[in-house]
Amino acid sequence: MDKVKQIGIHGFRRLHDMKIDMKPLMVMIGANGAGKTSLLDAVYLLSSSASGNINRTLNDMGGIRDLITRGYTGDVVLSASMRVAGYEPLEYSLCVQPKGQTYAISNEILSQKRHGFAEPFKHIESNFDDIRYFDIESSKMTKPEWDFNFMESSLSQVPKMFKQPENLRKTLETVTQYHVLDVGKRAPVKLPQQMKPVELPGADGEDLVSFLYYLRESNRNRYDAIEDTLKSAFPGFEYLSFPPVAAGMLTMTWKEKQFNTPLFMHQMSEGTLRFIWLIALLQSPGLSTVTMIDEPEVSLHPELLLILSDLLREASVRTQIIVATHSDRLIRFLEPGEIFVMDIDEDGCTKGQWADAFDIDEWLHDYSLDEIWRLGRMGGRS
């Protein structure tokens, strides 16, 4: 799997100038307003540009003017570097600027360094309405001959036959973002679900039952790993069942050793539902290249956070995981190289650093990582 090597964000809310060397697992900590959610949103906007949805995503975020760093009049610039086996990394940059009541893509470049050449090879080079991409047949930069949408990125519209741009596009467009699971009375996770093959439990848990049932029938080992995790977390747990409630519709029940009658979805606690959903998500064979999770600790008992940290680490072998958290208990079970600390500098902008770059080795002899964080030895506090 090709992985994202570096992400750059410039002029996006408090993230005025950030470059982050990515790791398999990135757990962000920092005070409220330090930029954790903004970083998730910036990566999601970059993903939307690759999937041809930048217009819709910008509208959902309030428009480009609401995203620009306060007091800054330049472009919002998002960039990504992706490792390519056997070759130099792909380097992608997208610049978006206000234009009247809307926006314009002022610059977009996809390039790649080559051994023996001073200048990088360019797959895409676009400036406003001057769109150019490298055409394999003519071996030169050429303009598109198709109906081009100037409100969307060139990357999202390059013909799929061009391998390198397509690899990067597929990597970025499949970035998934998960917020705190809704567990209200009429939440999708509590309703009967259609029996169908799915590879993810859904951002709102709308496919959790379908996913678990399909996984049980198609990948028993991975399903058993989910039930084993639940048994470790809840000693009284016995098994899950999927009784039909209508033609082609299933619900899910939770059986405990102490009771003959199982619990239905709407009877489970908020923490139990959210934990099942997180386990299902992290065990999913359909995880995208990058998976972003906002505050996974909500409603979870502190003792479950050790299990959650192990699940995050295990899943990070199959997907790059970016997590935003306020939980010091979760930090206790992580390594310094898995934690990205975010603070606000004297100009009111976000700065970030991996925790293993701080001088905390001696402190780790006497304190746990969460205690070091609370003591302010690695920033990330208000």
C-alpha positions as CSV (number, residue, x, y, z in Angstrom):
1,M,0.0,0.0,0.0
2,D,1.4,3.4,-1.0
3,K,1.4,5.7,2.1
4,V,1.2,9.4,2.6
5,K,4.7,10.6,3.5
6,Q,4.0,14.2,4.4
7,I,1.1,16.6,4.6
8,G,1.4,20.4,4.2
9,I,-1.3,23.0,5.2
10,H,-0.9,26.7,4.7
11,G,-3.4,29.5,5.4
12,F,-6.2,27.2,6.7
13,R,-7.7,28.6,9.9
14,R,-5.0,28.5,12.6
15,L,-2.9,26.2,10.5
16,H,-1.0,29.0,8.9
17,D,2.1,27.1,8.0
18,M,2.5,23.4,8.9
19,K,4.3,20.5,7.4
20,I,3.8,17.1,9.1
21,D,5.9,14.0,8.5
22,M,3.3,11.3,8.7
23,K,3.5,8.1,10.6
24,P,1.2,5.0,10.6
25,L,-0.5,6.2,13.8
26,M,-0.9,9.9,14.7
27,V,-2.8,10.7,17.8
28,M,-3.2,14.5,18.2
29,I,-3.3,16.1,21.6
30,G,-3.7,19.8,22.5
31,A,-5.9,22.3,24.2
32,N,-9.4,23.3,22.8
33,G,-8.9,25.5,19.7
34,A,-5.3,24.4,19.1
35,G,-6.2,23.1,15.6
36,K,-6.9,19.4,15.9
37,T,-10.3,19.5,14.2
38,S,-8.9,22.0,11.7
39,L,-6.2,19.5,10.7
40,L,-8.8,16.8,10.2
41,D,-10.9,19.2,8.1
42,A,-7.9,20.2,6.0
43,V,-7.1,16.6,5.2
44,Y,-10.7,16.0,4.4
45,L,-10.8,19.0,2.0
46,L,-7.7,17.6,0.3
47,S,-9.4,14.3,-0.1
48,S,-12.5,16.0,-1.5
49,S,-10.4,17.8,-4.1
50,A,-9.2,14.4,-5.3
51,S,-12.7,13.0,-5.5
52,G,-14.1,15.9,-7.4
53,N,-16.1,17.3,-4.4
54,I,-14.1,20.4,-3.4
55,N,-17.0,22.7,-4.3
56,R,-19.5,20.9,-2.1
57,T,-17.0,20.5,0.8
58,L,-16.1,24.2,0.7
59,N,-19.8,25.1,0.8
60,D,-20.3,22.7,3.8
61,M,-17.4,24.4,5.6
62,G,-18.8,27.9,5.0
63,G,-16.8,28.9,2.0
64,I,-13.2,29.6,1.3
65,R,-13.2,33.0,3.1
66,D,-14.3,31.3,6.4
67,L,-11.3,29.0,6.2
68,I,-8.5,31.5,5.5
69,T,-6.2,32.2,8.5
70,R,-7.4,35.5,10.2
71,G,-5.5,38.5,9.0
72,Y,-4.0,36.5,6.1
73,T,-5.0,37.4,2.5
74,G,-3.3,34.6,0.5
75,D,-4.4,31.3,-0.8
76,V,-5.2,28.2,1.1
77,V,-2.5,25.7,0.1
78,L,-2.8,22.0,0.7
79,S,-0.1,19.5,-0.2
80,A,0.7,15.9,0.1
81,S,3.7,13.7,-0.6
82,M,3.1,10.0,-1.3
83,R,5.6,7.2,-1.2
84,V,5.8,5.1,-4.4
85,A,7.6,1.8,-4.3
86,G,10.8,1.9,-6.4
87,Y,10.4,5.6,-7.3
88,E,10.8,9.0,-5.8
89,P,7.7,10.3,-3.9
90,L,4.8,12.0,-5.7
91,E,4.5,15.6,-4.7
92,Y,1.1,17.3,-5.0
93,S,0.1,20.9,-4.2
94,L,-3.3,22.6,-4.5
95,C,-3.8,26.3,-4.1
96,V,-7.3,27.8,-3.6
97,Q,-8.1,31.5,-3.4
98,P,-11.2,33.6,-3.0
99,K,-12.7,34.9,-6.2
100,G,-15.7,37.2,-5.7
101,Q,-18.3,35.2,-3.7
102,T,-16.7,31.9,-4.6
103,Y,-13.2,30.6,-5.2
104,A,-10.7,29.7,-7.9
105,I,-8.0,27.0,-8.1
106,S,-5.1,29.3,-8.7
107,N,-2.3,26.6,-8.9
108,E,-2.1,22.9,-8.9
109,I,1.0,20.8,-9.5
110,L,1.7,17.0,-9.4
111,S,5.4,16.3,-9.8
112,Q,8.0,13.7,-9.1
113,K,11.8,13.9,-8.9
114,R,13.8,11.8,-11.3
115,H,17.3,10.4,-10.9
116,G,19.7,12.2,-13.2
117,F,17.4,15.2,-13.9
118,A,17.6,18.6,-12.3
119,E,14.0,19.4,-12.7
120,P,11.1,17.2,-11.4
121,F,8.9,15.5,-13.9
122,K,5.4,17.1,-14.0
123,H,2.3,15.0,-14.3
124,I,0.0,18.0,-13.8
125,E,0.7,21.8,-14.0
126,S,-2.3,24.1,-13.8
127,N,-2.7,27.8,-13.2
128,F,-6.3,29.1,-13.1
129,D,-7.9,28.1,-16.4
130,D,-4.6,27.0,-18.0
131,I,-4.8,23.3,-17.4
132,R,-2.0,21.0,-18.6
133,Y,-1.2,17.4,-18.0
134,F,1.4,15.1,-19.4
135,D,0.1,13.1,-22.3
136,I,1.8,9.7,-22.7
137,E,1.1,9.4,-26.4
138,S,2.6,12.8,-27.4
139,S,5.1,12.8,-24.5
140,K,4.4,16.4,-23.7
141,M,2.3,18.7,-21.5
142,T,-1.1,19.2,-23.2
143,K,-4.5,20.7,-22.5
144,P,-7.5,18.5,-21.7
145,E,-9.7,17.7,-24.7
146,W,-12.7,16.9,-22.5
147,D,-15.3,19.0,-20.8
148,F,-13.3,20.4,-17.9
149,N,-14.8,21.7,-14.7
150,F,-12.7,24.6,-13.5
151,M,-14.3,24.5,-10.0
152,E,-12.8,21.0,-9.4
153,S,-9.2,19.9,-9.3
154,S,-7.2,18.7,-12.3
155,L,-6.2,15.6,-10.3
156,S,-9.9,14.5,-10.0
157,Q,-10.3,14.8,-13.8
158,V,-7.2,13.4,-15.3
159,P,-8.0,10.2,-17.3
160,K,-7.7,7.1,-15.2
161,M,-5.3,5.6,-17.7
162,F,-2.4,7.7,-16.3
163,K,-1.0,5.5,-13.5
164,Q,0.8,7.9,-11.2
165,P,-1.9,10.6,-11.0
166,E,-4.5,7.8,-10.6
167,N,-2.6,6.2,-7.7
168,L,-2.4,9.5,-5.8
169,R,-6.0,10.3,-6.6
170,K,-7.3,6.9,-5.3
171,T,-5.1,7.3,-2.2
172,L,-6.5,10.8,-1.3
173,E,-10.1,10.3,-2.4
174,T,-10.6,7.4,-0.1
175,V,-9.7,9.3,3.1
176,T,-12.5,8.7,5.6
177,Q,-13.4,10.8,8.5
178,Y,-15.4,9.5,11.6
179,H,-16.9,11.8,14.2
180,V,-18.4,10.8,17.5
181,L,-21.0,8.1,16.8
182,D,-24.6,9.3,17.2
183,V,-26.4,7.1,19.7
184,G,-29.6,9.1,20.1
185,K,-33.0,7.4,20.2
186,R,-33.5,7.4,16.4
187,A,-29.8,7.1,15.5
188,P,-29.1,4.9,12.5
189,V,-27.0,2.5,14.6
190,K,-30.1,1.6,16.7
191,L,-32.4,0.9,13.7
192,P,-32.8,-2.4,11.8
193,Q,-30.5,-2.6,8.8
194,Q,-30.7,-4.2,5.4
195,M,-28.9,-7.6,4.9
196,K,-26.2,-6.7,2.4
197,P,-22.5,-7.2,1.8
198,V,-20.6,-4.1,3.2
199,E,-17.0,-3.7,4.2
200,L,-17.3,-0.8,6.6
201,P,-19.8,-0.1,9.5
202,G,-20.6,3.4,8.2
203,A,-19.7,6.8,9.5
204,D,-23.0,6.9,11.5
205,G,-23.2,3.2,12.2
206,E,-25.8,2.9,9.5
207,D,-24.2,-0.4,8.3
208,L,-22.9,-1.8,11.6
209,V,-25.3,-4.7,11.8
210,S,-25.0,-5.5,8.0
211,F,-21.2,-5.3,8.3
212,L,-20.9,-7.6,11.3
213,Y,-23.3,-10.2,9.9
214,Y,-21.6,-10.2,6.5
215,L,-18.2,-10.4,8.2
216,R,-19.3,-13.4,10.3
217,E,-20.4,-15.2,7.1
218,S,-17.4,-14.2,4.9
219,N,-14.4,-13.8,7.2
220,R,-15.0,-15.8,10.4
221,N,-11.5,-15.3,11.8
222,R,-11.8,-11.5,11.7
223,Y,-15.3,-11.7,13.1
224,D,-14.1,-14.0,15.9
225,A,-11.4,-11.4,16.7
226,I,-14.2,-8.8,17.3
227,E,-16.1,-11.1,19.6
228,D,-12.8,-12.0,21.5
229,T,-12.1,-8.3,21.9
230,L,-15.6,-7.8,23.4
231,K,-15.1,-10.7,25.8
232,S,-11.8,-9.1,27.0
233,A,-13.6,-5.8,27.5
234,F,-16.8,-7.1,29.0
235,P,-16.3,-10.3,31.1
236,G,-20.0,-11.1,31.1
237,F,-20.3,-10.9,27.3
238,E,-21.1,-14.1,25.5
239,Y,-22.0,-13.5,21.8
240,L,-23.8,-11.3,19.3
241,S,-26.8,-12.5,17.3
242,F,-28.5,-11.1,14.2
243,P,-32.2,-11.9,14.3
244,P,-34.3,-10.9,11.2
245,V,-37.1,-8.4,11.9
246,A,-38.6,-8.1,8.4
247,A,-37.9,-9.3,4.9
248,G,-34.2,-8.7,4.3
249,M,-33.8,-6.6,7.5
250,L,-31.7,-7.5,10.5
251,T,-31.1,-6.2,14.0
252,M,-28.4,-7.2,16.5
253,T,-28.6,-8.5,20.1
254,W,-26.1,-8.8,22.8
255,K,-26.1,-11.9,25.0
256,E,-24.6,-12.0,28.5
257,K,-23.8,-15.1,30.5
258,Q,-25.9,-13.9,33.5
259,F,-29.1,-13.4,31.6
260,N,-31.3,-15.6,29.4
261,T,-32.8,-12.7,27.5
262,P,-30.4,-10.7,25.2
263,L,-30.2,-6.9,24.9
264,F,-31.3,-5.3,21.6
265,M,-29.5,-2.4,20.0
266,H,-31.8,0.3,21.6
267,Q,-31.2,-1.2,25.1
268,M,-27.4,-1.1,25.0
269,S,-25.5,1.7,26.7
270,E,-23.9,4.5,24.7
271,G,-20.4,3.3,25.6
272,T,-21.1,-0.3,24.6
273,L,-22.5,0.8,21.2
274,R,-19.7,3.1,20.5
275,F,-17.1,0.5,21.4
276,I,-18.7,-2.1,19.2
277,W,-18.7,0.4,16.3
278,L,-15.0,1.3,16.9
279,I,-13.9,-2.4,17.1
280,A,-15.9,-3.1,13.9
281,L,-14.3,-0.1,12.1
282,L,-10.7,-0.9,13.1
283,Q,-11.1,-4.6,12.3
284,S,-12.7,-3.8,8.9
285,P,-11.0,-5.3,5.8
286,G,-12.3,-2.3,3.8
287,L,-10.3,0.4,5.6
288,S,-9.2,3.3,3.3
289,T,-5.6,4.4,3.0
290,V,-6.1,7.1,5.6
291,T,-8.6,6.9,8.4
292,M,-9.4,9.9,10.6
293,I,-11.3,9.5,14.0
294,D,-12.4,12.4,16.2
295,E,-12.5,11.8,19.9
296,P,-12.9,7.9,20.0
297,E,-12.8,8.0,23.8
298,V,-16.3,9.5,24.2
299,S,-18.5,7.4,26.5
300,L,-15.8,4.8,27.0
301,H,-14.8,3.5,30.4
302,P,-11.1,4.3,31.0
303,E,-10.2,0.6,31.2
304,L,-11.4,0.2,27.6
305,L,-8.8,2.7,26.4
306,L,-5.9,0.1,26.7
307,I,-7.8,-2.1,24.3
308,L,-8.6,0.8,22.0
309,S,-4.9,1.8,21.8
310,D,-4.0,-1.8,20.8
311,L,-6.7,-1.8,18.2
312,L,-5.5,1.5,16.8
313,R,-1.9,0.3,16.6
314,E,-2.9,-3.0,15.0
315,A,-5.1,-1.2,12.4
316,S,-2.3,1.3,11.6
317,V,-0.5,-1.6,9.8
318,R,-3.4,-1.6,7.2
319,T,-4.3,2.1,7.2
320,Q,-2.7,5.4,8.3
321,I,-4.7,6.5,11.3
322,I,-5.1,10.1,12.4
323,V,-6.9,10.6,15.8
324,A,-7.9,13.7,17.7
325,T,-8.3,13.2,21.5
326,H,-8.6,15.0,24.8
327,S,-8.1,11.8,26.8
328,D,-5.0,11.7,29.0
329,R,-5.9,8.1,29.8
330,L,-5.6,7.1,26.2
331,I,-2.2,8.8,26.0
332,R,-1.1,6.6,28.9
333,F,-1.2,3.6,26.6
334,L,0.6,5.1,23.6
335,E,4.3,5.6,22.6
336,P,5.8,9.1,22.2
337,G,6.3,8.5,18.5
338,E,2.6,8.0,18.1
339,I,1.6,11.3,19.6
340,F,1.5,14.7,17.8
341,V,1.4,17.6,20.2
342,M,-0.4,20.8,19.0
343,D,0.0,24.2,20.6
344,I,-0.7,27.8,19.8
345,D,2.3,30.1,19.1
346,E,2.7,33.8,20.0
347,D,0.9,34.8,16.8
348,G,-2.1,32.7,17.6
349,C,-1.3,30.1,15.0
350,T,-0.9,26.3,15.4
351,K,2.5,24.7,15.8
352,G,2.9,20.9,16.1
353,Q,5.6,18.4,17.0
354,W,5.9,14.7,17.5
355,A,6.2,13.9,21.2
356,D,9.4,11.8,20.7
357,A,11.1,15.0,19.7
358,F,10.7,16.4,23.2
359,D,13.4,15.7,25.8
360,I,11.3,13.4,28.0
361,D,13.4,10.2,28.1
362,E,14.5,10.8,31.7
363,W,11.0,11.7,32.8
364,L,9.7,8.4,31.4
365,H,11.7,6.5,34.0
366,D,9.5,7.9,36.8
367,Y,6.3,9.1,35.1
368,S,3.8,7.7,32.6
369,L,3.2,9.5,29.3
370,D,-0.1,11.0,30.4
371,E,1.5,12.3,33.6
372,I,4.2,14.0,31.6
373,W,1.6,15.6,29.5
374,R,-0.4,16.8,32.5
375,L,2.9,18.2,34.0
376,G,3.4,20.3,30.8
377,R,6.7,18.7,29.8
378,M,5.6,18.2,26.2
379,G,3.1,21.0,25.6
380,G,-0.4,20.5,24.4
381,R,-2.0,22.2,27.4
382,S,-4.0,25.3,27.6
